[in-house]
Amino acid sequence: MQANITGEGTVSSRIDPALIPQRTLYTGARMPAIGLGTFGSDHVNACQIAEAVEAAAQFGYRHFDCASVYGNEAEIGGALSEVIASGVKREELWVTSKVWNDKHAPEDVIASCEKSLADLRLSYLDLYLVHWPFPNFHPPGCDVTTRSKDSKPYIHADYMKTWAAMEELIKRGMVRHIGTSNMTIPKLKLVLEDAKIRPAVNEMELHPHFQQPELFAFVRANGMEPIGYSPLGSPHRPERDRTPEDTSPTEDPAILRISRRHGINPAVVCIKWAVQRGQTPIPFSANPRNIFSNLLGVTGDPLTDGEMREIGALDRNCRLIKGQVFLWKERQEWEDLWDLNGEITPA
């Protein structure tokens, strides 16, 4: 299928949602294997993101990845209402939200989910995630040196109290699935041991320069689906998440060669690779052409086995979203958040 793009740059085309690959969760539920992310990286406002959601739904997207901390769920709720009013059934949509770090107390988990449901104008969420495993708050737009005075390390007993509240949301019918985000193998092992309802997904940074093969394999081996944020290398991420050693997968010579071979944007190569590898990318764009191109890319003209191997060899272990603002004591390095030695970093 080709998009019809007008002189004003507007896309007027649609992809049949039935053509979009699906992931089957351990419950048997099916989740579209590409979604639209809704974090505007501090440079796209809530109304623009709501417009992107409406446009994406018109093009054929059915999966939308939201979060309370993004500050735009009320506007997205208006867009979703329009989408449903246009004839898309609620059960055809997959909507995710997340509880933020300052709402980890069990009573706050319930209240936060209630607010997200009210803002999104939905009676249930398909998926609800614990956004980060640290109950450490930082204000919007802060810089990399910002620390909450109440910051704490990962404390498993506390996390499981949060998780019990997540399980309660399923029992109340407020959410259909629960999951984790920004976790590590040592933390996930403990959660899997103690959870009464195990996580359906783990959301994690995944792109050709940061493939996380061990965590990726662990997640899949334990019945979870990996959802990949920053699938293009997050070119518009906030300044606090930038360091001099960062690299850009969409500028990698191998990605550029493959894009020329297929006649597509390098970003679409990254999306194709993600879906064919087995993760669910959630790229964000407010540009209708890019939104459509990303979806079109996963419905045909797959990368060859050789191209998949070529991209697989590009991993530079380059984490872009390092999370420095979630550190809990002075003179710490961001690596402490990620348990690089295979053990949870102690307090």
N, C-alpha and C positions, 0 to 999 in steps of 0.2 A: 504494500500500500504506500502511496505517496501523499504527502500533505499538500493541500492547496493553500499557498501562502500569498496573501494579497500584497499590493504595493505598500500598504501600511504596516506590513509585517505580521498581520493577523493570520492565525492558522484556522482553516475551516475544514476539518476532517475529523474522523473518529475511528478508533480501533475497537473491534468487538471485544468486550471484556473476556469472552470465552476463550480468546486466543492467548490471553496472558498466562504464563506458567503459574502454577500453584504449589504451595508447600502444604503438606499434610501434617498437622500437629498430632501429638500423641493421643489427643482426644478424638481424632478423626476429622476435626474441623479443618477447612481448607482456607489458607491465607494467600492472597496474591503475592507473587514473588518479586514484585517491585511496588514501592509505595512513594508517596510524595512526602518528603520531610517538610516541617513547618517552622523550623527555627530560622529566623531572618538574620542571624548573626549581627545583630545590633545595627543593621543598615537598611532593612526592608520593614516597613511599618505593617501594623496588623491588618489594615484595610487592603493593602497590596497582597498580603498573604491570603486573605479570604478570597480575593479575586483569583489568585493562583489556584486555590482549591476548587473553585467553581469551574475554571477553565480545564483543570486536570480531569475533573469528573466528566465534562463534556467530551474530552478526548478519549475516555475509556478507563481512566484510573478508578480503582475502587478501594485502595488502601491508603490511609492517611495517618501519619505518625505525628502526634501532638504531645504537648506537655504543659502543665500548669505554669511552669516558670517562664515559658516563652511569652506569656502575657498577651496572647491573641486568641484564646479559646472562645471567648464570647463572639468575636468577629467570625471565626471559623464556624461556630454554631449557626450563625446566620446563613453562611454559605451552604452548609450541609442541609439546612432546612429548605433552601432553594433547590438543591440537588434532588432531595426527596420529593419535593413538590413537582419537580419536572418529570417524575415517573420512575426514578430509580428507587427500588425497594430498599428499606433499611437493611434487610438481611443480605443484600448484595454488597454492602459496604463492610470494610474492615477498618475500625477506628481504634487507635491506640492512644492512651494518655499515660502520664507518669506522675508519681508523687514526688514532690521536691524535698530537698534535704532537711529543711526546717519543719517538716511535717511527719517525721518518723514515729512520733508517739502514737500508740494505737488509736486513740480517739481522734488524732489529727489525720491519720490515714483515711478513716471513714469520712470525716468532714471534707477533706481535700477531694476525694472521689466524688462526693455529692456535689461539690462546687463545679468540678469539671463536667459532670453530667448536665448540670443546670446550664452552664455556659455553652456547652456543645449542643444543647437541646436534644439530648438522647436519653432513652430510658435504660440503656446498658452500654458498656464498652466491650469490645471484642477482646481487648488486651489492656492490662494495667501493669505498669512496671515500677519498680523502685529505681529511681533515676540514677542515683549514685549510692554506694554502700556506706558513705560517710554522712553523718548528720550535721554537716558543716555548711553554714549559710554564708553566702556572699551577696552583696547588693548588685543589681543590674549595672552593667557598664563599668565594673571595677577594673583595676589594673592587677597585674600578676602578683604584686606584693601584698594584696589584701588578705587578711586572715580574720576569721571570726574569733572573738575572745572565748567562745565556748566550744571551740573545735575539739574533736575527739578522733582517735584512731578507729579502725574497725573493731567493734566489740561484738562478738558473735551472739552472745546472749541478748544484747539489745536489738541486733538485727532480726533475730528470730521473733522478738515481740512485734516488730514491724511486720514481719512475714505472716504471723498469725492473724494480724488485722487484714492483710491482703487476702488470706484464705477466707476470712469472714465475708469479704466483699463477694466472693463467689457464692457462698452459702446464702447471701441475701439477694442474689440475682442481679447485683449491680454491675458485675463484670463476668465475662465468660472464661477468661484465661488470665493468669498472672505470670510475671516474668521478672528477670533481673536485667541489670544494665551496668556496664563498666565494672564487671566483676573479673576475678582472677580464678585460676584453677584451685588454689588452696581454699579460697572463700567458698567457691561453688561446691567443693567436696563436702564442706561442713553443712551447707544449706541442704544438699541432696540427702545427707544422712538424717537431718532433723525435720525436714518439711513434711507435713501431712499431705499437702498438695504441692507437687513438685513444679518447678518453673517450666513453662512451655517454650520460652525463648530466652536467649541472652542477647541483648543489644550491645554492640561493640564496634570500635573503630576498625574498618576493613577497607583497604584499597590496595592497588598493586604494589605500592611501596611499604605497606604495613599489613601483611597477610595473616599474622598471628597463627601460624599453622598448628601449634600445639593446642592452644585454646580452642581454635576452630574445630579440631578433631575431637577434643574432649567434649565440647558442647554437643556435637552431633552424636557421638558415641553414647551420650547419656540422655538421648531422646528429646533434646532441645533443638530448636531452629535458630541458627545464627542470623541476626538482623544486623546489617552493616551500615553504620552511619559514616559520614564523610567519604562516600564511595569515590568521589572525584579528587580527594585530597583537600577538601574544604578550602577552596581558593579565597573565599570571602570570610573566613573565620575571624573572630575578634583579635585585636592586636595582642591581648594578653596571652593568646594561644600561639604566638609566633616566636620562633627562635632562629638564630642564624643558620643552624645546621639542617633546617627543614628542607625537604625536597618536594617536587610537584610531579605526581604521576602523569598528568596530562601533558607535561612537557618532556616526558621521557622519550628518547629517540626511537625505542622499540614501539611504544604506543603510537607515536606519530607515523612510523612506517606502516603499521597495521591499519591505522585510520585512512591513510592514503590508498592502501590496497582495497579497502571496502568502500571508499568514497564517503566516509562519515566523519563526524567530529571526534577528536580524541576522547572527549567525555563519554561518548556512546560506546567506545571500545571498553572503557572501564566498567560501564554498566553491563554490557554483554558478558564480559569476563566474570563479573560478580554473580550474575544469575546462573551462568553455566557451571561455575564452580560449586554452587549449592548454597550460597547465602542470599539474603533478601536485601537489596540495596534500597535506601530511602533518600535519594537525591533531592535537594531543594533547588528550585529555580522559580523566579517570578516572571521569567520570559516565556511566553506561550510557545515559541518555536523550540526552545530547549526542553520544555516540559513534554511536548509532543514527541520530539526526537528521541528522548530517553525511553519513552514507552514503545515507540516504533522499533527501537533497537532490540528489544527482547522478544519480538514476535516473528522474527525471520532472519535469514542470512547469518547463521551462527558463525562464531569463530571456529577455525579448524583446530584439530587436536594439536597440531604444531604451534599454532598461535597461542593456544592455552598454555602449552609448556613454556613458550617464550615469555609470556607474561608471568607465569609462575616463578621464573628465574629472576624476576626483577625485584624481589622483596629486599628492602634495605633496612628493615626493622625500624622504620622511621615513624614513630608515634607523633602525631601532630597535636592532638588534644591531650595535653599532659596532666592537666588538673591541678596545677600548683596552688590554686586558691583553696584547695581542700586539705592542704597539709595542716598538721595540728601542733607543731612546735617549731621553734626558731632553728635556723641553720639546717633545715631538712632539704633534701633534694627530691624532685618530683618522682624519682624512681621508687621512693618509699611507698607510694600509693599502689604500686603494681606488683609487689611481691616477686621481684625478679629472681630471687634465689630459691623460689619454690615454697617459701614459708611466709605466713602473714607477718608483716612488719610489726614488731611489738611497740607498745606505747613508749 
